[in-house]
Amino acid sequence: AVVSTQSTWEAVVSTQSTWEAVVSTQSTWEAVVSTQSTWGMKEGAMPLAVPDSVQKKQKRDAAISQQRQEAKEAAAAGRKAKRSQYLKRAEKYEKEYENAERTQVALRRQAKTDGNFYLEPQPKIALVVRIRGINRVSPKVRKILQLFRLRQIHNAVFVKLNAATLKMLKLVEPYVAYGYPNLKTVRELVYKRGFGKVKYGHKGLSSGNRIPLTDNEIIENELNSRGVENVICIEDVINQIYTCGPNFKEVTNFLWPFKLSSPRGGYRKKKRIHFNEGGTFGNHEDLINRFVRQMN
């Protein structure tokens, strides 16, 4: 029992020595830190303070960083809300197109049942494609092609049909092929060949640049700057063109003329022969959709 008590006492003494060594090590480390913090300072001098200009810069940088983060979160929330708005508009337009098509089918069937002929509604727009170059072009024809923005071969534009444009098309008929596009043709052209004319610059681009329609913000910002407020996405652009809406002029002026390729399989016979005679130039009516699909 005496030997056991002595061993316990020795263990207690050893533990106390270990604790004193730890305390001594900690005191030494604090002395080193204190010595390091006083390097380069004169004896009795106060510690160096952070300059006011540095403190102001740190506060300013922190405020700017917080503002940028808040703006980024707000922009992300706005884009999320707009995406749902774009989807709703696209669904609304699809229903309108389906209803219009069903109405036309019902009217045709009703006319057939009554033993009559159904008179199709007159087309409101035409798709005009330039198929000849600049050789031997009279001044009047050249001026009309410039007004149509058809300055290069295989350029295409949408034109509103009225008395003035029909007369102009008659004058330049040997140099263009035109017809009445359907919804599929309008959509394919805008999605695949659609480029916008940036008037006031966008994300580092200078004014007048030709940029692809890859972002709905481009459409919304540019058309808002032109006074058009209800066109905010590419489906709005397609709807305004196909239905010849009230903003048809602004939307078509915003779009760059479509640059098409040469038709796959070549032209019908020769370009200098009228479409009714087996050639290419002139009014294709509904068959312009097949012709443009070969060039898109």
C-alpha positions, 0 to 999 in steps of 0.5 A, spaced: 500 500 500 505 504 501 508 503 494 502 504 491 501 511 494 508 513 492 507 511 485 500 515 485 504 521 488 509 521 483 504 521 477 501 527 480 508 530 480 509 528 473 502 531 471 504 538 474 511 538 471 507 537 464 502 542 465 508 547 467 511 546 461 505 547 457 504 554 460 511 556 459 511 554 452 505 558 451 508 564 455 514 564 450 510 564 444 506 570 446 513 573 447 515 572 440 509 575 437 509 581 442 517 581 439 515 580 432 509 586 432 514 591 435 519 590 429 521 596 426 518 600 431 522 605 436 522 604 443 516 607 446 513 609 440 506 607 438 503 602 433 502 604 426 495 605 425 491 604 418 491 610 414 484 614 413 485 613 405 486 606 406 480 605 410 476 609 406 478 605 400 476 598 404 469 601 405 468 603 398 470 597 395 466 593 400 460 597 398 461 596 391 462 589 392 455 589 395 452 593 390 454 588 385 452 582 388 445 585 389 444 587 382 446 580 380 441 577 384 436 582 382 438 581 374 437 573 375 430 574 379 428 579 373 430 574 368 427 568 371 420 572 371 421 574 364 422 567 361 415 565 364 413 571 360 416 569 354 413 562 355 406 565 356 406 569 350 409 563 345 403 559 348 398 565 346 400 566 339 400 558 338 393 558 340 391 564 336 395 561 330 391 554 331 384 558 332 385 562 325 387 555 321 381 552 324 377 557 322 379 557 315 378 550 314 371 550 317 369 556 312 372 552 306 368 546 308 362 550 309 363 553 302 364 546 299 357 544 303 353 549 300 356 548 293 360 555 293 367 557 292 371 560 298 375 566 297 381 566 300 383 572 304 388 577 301 395 576 303 398 582 307 405 581 307 410 578 301 417 575 302 422 578 296 428 575 294 433 578 290 436 573 284 440 577 280 446 582 280 448 589 279 449 588 271 445 592 266 440 595 272 437 601 270 437 607 275 429 606 277 430 599 278 436 600 282 433 605 286 427 601 288 432 595 290 435 600 295 428 602 298 427 595 299 434 594 302 436 588 297 443 591 295 446 584 294 444 578 290 440 572 295 438 578 300 431 577 302 426 582 306 419 582 308 414 587 305 407 589 307 403 589 301 399 595 298 398 599 292 405 602 292 409 596 294 405 592 288 407 597 283 414 597 285 414 590 285 412 590 278 417 594 276 423 590 279 420 583 277 425 581 273 430 581 278 426 578 284 422 572 286 417 574 291 411 570 294 407 569 300 410 566 306 407 561 311 408 561 319 414 556 318 418 560 313 417 566 317 419 562 323 425 559 320 428 565 317 428 569 323 431 563 328 436 561 323 438 567 319 435 573 324 440 578 325 438 585 328 441 592 327 444 595 333 442 602 333 444 605 340 450 599 342 449 593 346 454 590 351 460 593 348 458 593 341 458 600 337 452 602 334 450 600 327 453 593 328 449 587 325 449 581 331 445 575 331 438 574 335 441 570 341 438 574 346 431 577 347 434 583 351 437 585 344 430 585 341 427 588 347 432 594 348 433 596 341 425 596 340 424 600 346 429 605 344 425 605 337 418 607 341 416 599 341 414 597 348 410 591 347 415 587 343 420 584 348 422 577 345 423 573 338 416 570 338 413 577 338 417 579 332 415 573 328 408 575 330 408 582 328 411 579 321 406 574 320 400 577 322 402 584 319 401 587 326 401 595 328 409 595 329 411 591 322 415 597 320 419 598 326 420 590 327 422 589 319 427 595 320 430 593 326 432 586 322 437 586 318 436 583 310 436 576 310 442 573 307 440 567 304 445 561 300 444 559 293 438 554 292 440 547 293 439 544 286 439 550 282 434 555 279 428 553 275 431 553 268 434 560 267 433 566 272 431 570 266 425 566 265 418 568 268 416 563 274 409 562 270 414 560 264 418 555 268 423 560 270 425 563 277 423 571 277 416 573 278 410 572 283 411 565 286 405 566 290 405 560 296 410 556 292 415 561 295 416 557 301 419 551 297 424 556 294 426 559 300 427 553 304 432 551 298 436 557 300 435 557 307 
